[in-house]
């Protein structure tokens, strides 16, 4: 289902904060009133560090699986640094493109471009610089396969998701989430300079994980998205429809996660963790669906329970990926 988003950029008006963020009005904080320490924090905030932590959680364990033991520490550090810079560049460019709607949404109202701590021009230059540096770092110190995968993830997130999908279709996070799946492939390629079915399976786990991870959060803040015309699924569909989609993607995710063992990539430890954590995930997903069918709204829907568990789930699953080679 494709839905065209309502144009959300201020046209000939808008609040001062919105105009500041889009560059149509000088920031309220002149350069003299932007302390150096606060500016540094603002540039770090542009990279969205908490999101990158999650990306690294899916990268490093795959390196252990690819090595079937402990990978070279220097390689791990270079891969993490390159991954951080690449994802950080993508996030900065995302904030540059979305600065108009960020200024109008409550949950993004304190981002650096909205507050004026960083100007749009500075953000654009920062994002491009990180993109170039990360690609060269990967290519010159890890390998060029990892470099092209990282650059591909960055471009997919910025161009395909942010520019093409986000404001046009309710399936934005489904296909746009591919960018967040690529660190799995990067982790494997950094060790082997090749591809295999193992990282492809884990890529698919992350692909099916992303929508049921993000849709509960979107259900919580759907009024924000509706206000700026971004057609996240919870904006254009009922809670019952969204919950049903969450359950379908959840079953696909858990099913795919169990393919690693029969294909010989993992052993009993990973299997136990995948079954237990996946089972709890399905319990929560079906619980959300049951509450949605019952007409629960607001706090009674408890959609954020699944969102918070989704982060725990992916962390535990990938820790199991890293530990399993030592127990076989």
N, C-alpha and C positions, 0 to 999 in steps of 0.2 A: 504494500500500500504506500503510495507516494502522496505526500501533502506539501503544497507550496507554502512556505512560511510567509507571514506578513512582513513587509519591509519594516525593520525596526530601527533604522538609523534616524537620528533627529533630522527633520527636514525644515530648515528655516526657523528653527526654534529649539526647544529642549531646555532642560535644566542647566544651570551653570556647570554642575559636575559632569553632566553628559557632554557638554560642549568642550570642557577642558580635556576630557579623555580622548575626544576625537580630533583634538588639535585645532578646533574652531575658535577657541578662546585661550588666552594665556593662562597658565596655571596660577592658582591663588597663592601658591608657594613659590616665590621667586628663588633663584639660585642661592641667594644669600640666606634664605630661611630654610634651606634643606641641609641639615647637618651631615657631615661626611659619613659618620657611623650609620645614620638612618638611611643614607643613600646606598651604602653597601648592602644593608639588610634588604632594601627594596630590590636591588638587582638579583640577590639570591632568591627572593620571593618570586621573581619572574620565572625562575626555573621550576617552580612548584616542587620543592624537595620531597615532600611527603609522598607525592605520586611516584617520584623517581625511586624512592625506597622500595616501593612495591615492584617496580620494574627490575631492580637489581636482585630482589628476592627470587625472581624467576630466571635470572641470568646465571648467577654463580652456581646454584645447585646443578644445573645442566652441565656445567664445566666439570663437576665431579663425576657425573654420569658418563660423560664423553671420555674422561681420563680413566674411568673405573678405579678411581682412587683420588689422591690429592693432586690437583693441577699445580703447575708452576706458579708460585706466589706472585712473581713479577707480572706474569701474564694476567692473573686475576685482577691485580691492581690497575693495569693498563686497560683491561676490558671494562672495569667498573668506571674508571675515569672517562674513557671514551664514551661509554654509555650515558654517564651523567651529563656530559657536555652536549651530546647529541639530543637527548631527551629534553635537556634544559633549553637548548636552542629552539626545539619544536614548541615547547610550552611558551617561551617568550614571544615567538611569532604568532602563536594562537592568541595570546593576550593582545598583541598589536591589532590583529584582525577583529577581535571581539570586543575591543575597547568601548564601542558604542553600547552594546547590550550589557556589558559588565557594569557600566555606570548606572544602569536602570534596574539591575537585579540586586536584591538584598544580600544574597550570600557572596556576591563578588564586589560589593561596594567599597571594600577596603584594599582592592588590588592597587599596585603601584601607579599604574597609568590613570586610574580613577582619582586617586588622592593627589596626583600631581607630583609625586616624589620622583617619578621618572617620566620624561617626555616621550611622546610617540616616536619621534626620530631616534632618540637614544635606544628605545626598546627594539626598534627595527634593526639598527646597527648591531646591537648586542646579540640578537637572535641569529642574524646572518653570520656574525663572527664565530659564534659557538658552532654553527653548522659546518663552517669551513674547517675550523680547528679540529673538531671531533673527527671529521672524515679523514683528514691528513694524519691525525694521531693513530686512528685505527689502521689505516693503510700502511703507515711507515713502521709501526711498532708491533702490530698484531698480525693482520693479513688483509688483503684487499677484498676478499669475500665478505669478511665482517664489516669492512668499511662501506661497501655498497649496500649491504643489508641495513646498516644503521642509517645511511643516507636515505634509503628507500622508506624506512619507517618514518623518518622526519618529514619527507615530502608527502607521504601518504596522510599523515596526521594533519599537516598544514593545508595541503591543497585539496585532497579528496574529502577528508572529514570536515575541517573547519570552513573551507571556502565553498565546497560543492554540496555536501550532504546535510550539515547540521541545521541549516535554516530551510531545508526543502523537503525532508522526508522523515517520517517517524521511525524509519529503519536506520537512522543516522548512526546510532551507537553500535548497531549490529555490524555494519560494514566498516565504519570508521574505527571500530575497535581492533581491526587487523593490525594497525600500527602498534598497539600495545602487546600484540602476540609475538612480534618479530624479535624481541630480546631473547626469547627461547632459542631461536635459530642462531642468533649472534653468539650466545653462550657456547653452543655446540661447535660452530664454525671457528670460533677463536682458538679452540683446542685442536680440532681435526683439520681445519681448512677444507671441509667438505660437508655434505649433508647425509642424513640417514633417516630411517623411519622413526626413530626415537624422538628426535626434536619435532618432527612433523606431528606426531601424536600429541606431544605436549603443546604444540602450537594450537591444535584443535581443541585441547582442553581449555586453553585461555580464550579461544574464540567463542566457545559455548559458555564460558564463565562470565564474559564481559557484560552481556545484556542483563542476566539476572543479578549481577553485582550492581549495575548502575540504575536499573529501572526502579528498585525500591527507593533509592535516593531521589530519583526524578519524581516519584509519587509524593515524596515529602515536600518537595519544592516546586511542584508543578505550576503553582500560581505565578512564581517568578518567571518560568519559561513561557507561560501563556501571555504574560504581560509584554514580553518582547517578541512574541511571534515565533518562538522556536518550537517546532512540533515534536517534542519528545513524546514517546508513545503514551505516557500517562496523561498528556495534555489532550490528545485527540481520541483516546479510548477510555472506556470505563475501567475501574479497578478490577472488575472480574475478568475482563479481556487481558489486561496487563498481567494479572496473577496467573492466568492460564498459560500465557507465553512464558512466564518465568518458570513454571513447572516443566514445560516442554524442553526448554533449553537446559534446565537443571538435570533432567534425565539423560539428555544427550551428553552433557559434560561428564557426569559420573560414569556413564557407559564407556565413553572414549578413554577416560582415565584408567580403566581396568584393562586396556589392551596392551599396555607395556609388558606385563608379566607373561601372558601366553606367547608373545613374540620374542621372549627371552632377554629383554632389556633390564628387567627388575626381578626381585625375588619376593620372599614371604613378607619381609618388613614393609616394603612399599605397599604391597597388596593389602595388608591389614590396615594400614593408615588410610589408604584410599577407600576401603570399604566402610570403615568406621566414620571417617569425616564426611564421606559422600552420603552415607545413610543419614547422618544428622542434618546435612544440608537439605536432603529431600524432605525430612520431617518438617523443617522450618518452611520450605517452599510450599508444601501442601498445607501447612498451618496458615500461611498467608492467603492462599487460595480459599481456604475454608472461611476465613474471616471476611474476605472480599465478597464471597458468595452470600454471606450472612448480612451484608450491607454495612459492615463496620467502616467508620470513617474517623479521621483525626487520630488521636492517640490510641483509640481502640483497634485501629488497623495494625499497629505495631510493625510497620514495614521496615523500620530501621534495624530490627533484630536480624533480618536476613542480610542487610547491607553490612553490618558489623561482623557477622559470622563469615561472610564471603571473604573478608580480608584474612581472618584467622584460618579459614579453610585453605586458601591458596598458599599461605605461609607454611602450614603444617605439611601439606602435600609436597611442596618443593623441598622442604627439609628432609622428608622421607626419600625424595629422589637423590639427595646428596649422601644420606646415611646408608642407603641400601647397598651400594657396592662393597661396603666394609663388612657386611653381614652375610654375604653370599658364599 
